[in-house]
Amino acid sequence: MAGKVNKVEHKEPARLQPPAFPLGMRFGFARDMCILDFLDQQNNGGGRYCFYSVAITKQHAIEMVNNLTKFIESQGD
């Protein structure tokens, strides 16, 4: 699987890491920027930790909402 992660198809940028499925998310925002933390649970029972953070602008958030709405509406119940 690891070899396929970096494969470039359709002239799109390569994904350097496979997709991850966070167990939780945390949002922090101020004025025109939002920081989105992806959370996971430690295997040793030590609690939750942030394994990746992304900073987005209001325009990024609008685009994400639009695309997530398309995803939600395209899926059947």
C-alpha positions as CSV (number, residue, x, y, z in Angstrom):
1,M,0.0,0.0,0.0
2,A,2.8,2.4,0.9
3,G,4.0,2.4,-2.7
4,K,0.6,3.5,-4.0
5,V,0.4,6.5,-1.7
6,N,2.9,8.6,-3.7
7,K,1.5,7.5,-7.1
8,V,0.4,10.6,-9.1
9,E,-2.6,10.2,-11.3
10,H,-4.6,12.7,-13.3
11,K,-1.9,15.4,-12.8
12,E,-2.9,15.9,-9.2
13,P,-0.3,16.4,-6.4
14,A,0.9,13.2,-4.7
15,R,-0.4,12.3,-1.3
16,L,2.7,11.9,0.9
17,Q,0.8,10.0,3.7
18,P,-2.3,7.8,3.6
19,P,-5.5,9.3,4.9
20,A,-6.1,9.2,8.6
21,F,-9.3,8.8,10.5
22,P,-9.4,11.1,13.5
23,L,-11.4,10.0,16.6
24,G,-12.2,13.7,17.3
25,M,-11.7,17.2,16.2
26,R,-11.1,20.5,18.1
27,F,-11.6,24.0,16.6
28,G,-10.0,27.2,17.7
29,F,-10.6,30.4,15.9
30,A,-9.9,34.1,15.9
31,R,-11.0,36.8,13.5
32,D,-10.3,35.4,10.0
33,M,-8.4,32.2,10.8
34,C,-9.4,28.8,12.3
35,I,-7.1,26.1,13.6
36,L,-8.5,22.6,13.2
37,D,-6.8,19.9,15.4
38,F,-7.3,16.2,14.6
39,L,-7.4,14.1,17.8
40,D,-6.6,10.5,18.5
41,Q,-6.5,8.2,21.5
42,Q,-3.2,6.9,22.9
43,N,-2.9,3.1,22.8
44,N,-1.5,3.0,26.4
45,G,-4.6,4.7,27.8
46,G,-2.7,8.0,28.3
47,G,-5.6,10.1,26.9
48,R,-6.2,12.0,23.7
49,Y,-3.6,13.8,21.7
50,C,-3.5,16.0,18.6
51,F,-1.8,14.2,15.8
52,Y,-2.2,16.9,13.1
53,S,-3.3,20.6,13.0
54,V,-4.4,22.6,10.0
55,A,-4.8,26.4,9.8
56,I,-7.5,27.6,7.4
57,T,-8.9,31.0,6.4
58,K,-12.6,32.0,6.2
59,Q,-12.4,31.4,2.4
60,H,-11.0,27.9,3.0
61,A,-13.9,27.2,5.5
62,I,-16.5,28.3,3.0
63,E,-15.0,26.0,0.3
64,M,-14.9,23.1,2.8
65,V,-18.5,23.7,3.8
66,N,-19.6,23.8,0.2
67,N,-17.7,20.6,-0.7
68,L,-18.8,18.8,2.5
69,T,-22.5,19.7,1.7
70,K,-22.1,18.2,-1.7
71,F,-20.7,15.0,-0.1
72,I,-23.5,14.8,2.4
73,E,-26.2,15.4,-0.2
74,S,-24.7,12.9,-2.7
75,Q,-24.9,10.1,-0.1
76,G,-28.1,8.1,0.3
77,D,-29.6,7.6,3.8
